[in-house]
Amino acid sequence: MNDSPACRLYLITPPRLEDPQAFAPLLAQALDAGDVACVQLRLKDTSDALIARAVDTLRPICHAREVALILNDRPDLARDTGCDGVHVGQDDTPYEKARRLVGENAIVGVSCQDSRHLAMIAGEAGADYVAFGAFFPTTTKADASTGADLDLLRWWSDVMVVPCVAIGGITPENARPLVEAGADFLAVCASVWQHAEGPAAAVKAFNTVFAEAG
């Protein structure tokens, strides 16, 4: 995920996908609208069977466009369903166990909130990226703290080579300072899927910010 020096988009699916087939065209439109590094399938309070069905539906769309598909929380399902990796939080599967489950060639990212200490531990353990946030109030994750700030991104980009993801309430309108502070990826959800002009317009808007700030 760190082949490109420019900031890139890390797209998170809506938290509920009752009908993955109905969502598939929206995802295709978003991915065709501009550069997207990866898609995280983030389904909460959902059966394993529906997650597997969603992966089977969305994985070909992502792979046809050379976009990685990452599953949230579940390294066991990520391995079993053929995802490209997994994202784990501090209350999920520990990094070491997640790595054992998905293998050395898979992507493993770790949420570190606003903690330099947790990020250092994850980076030194071998995480492919660390995620900081929330940077702004977010409706996607109601319990997310907004303690992360631009100094955290500047510090990380100065001292570490492991890529960092900024997350939490990010929109095309507030994204530029995060890019300029050193974020390698911006993780976005509602600002794409709930964009007034549709997800394709949102992806284009984010990529315009990346080009201007880069």
Secondary structure, 3 states (H helix, E strand, C coil): CCCCCCCEEEEECCCCCCCHHHHHHHHHHHHHCCCCCEEEECCCCCCHHHHHHHHHHHHHHHHHCCCEEEEECCHHHHHHHCCCEEEECCCCCCHHHHHHHHCCCCEEEEECCCCHHHHHHHHHHCCCEEEEECCCCCCCCCCCCCCCCHHHHHHHHHHCCCCEEEECCCCCCCCHHHHHHCCCEEEECHHHHCCCCCHHHHHHHHHHHHHHHC
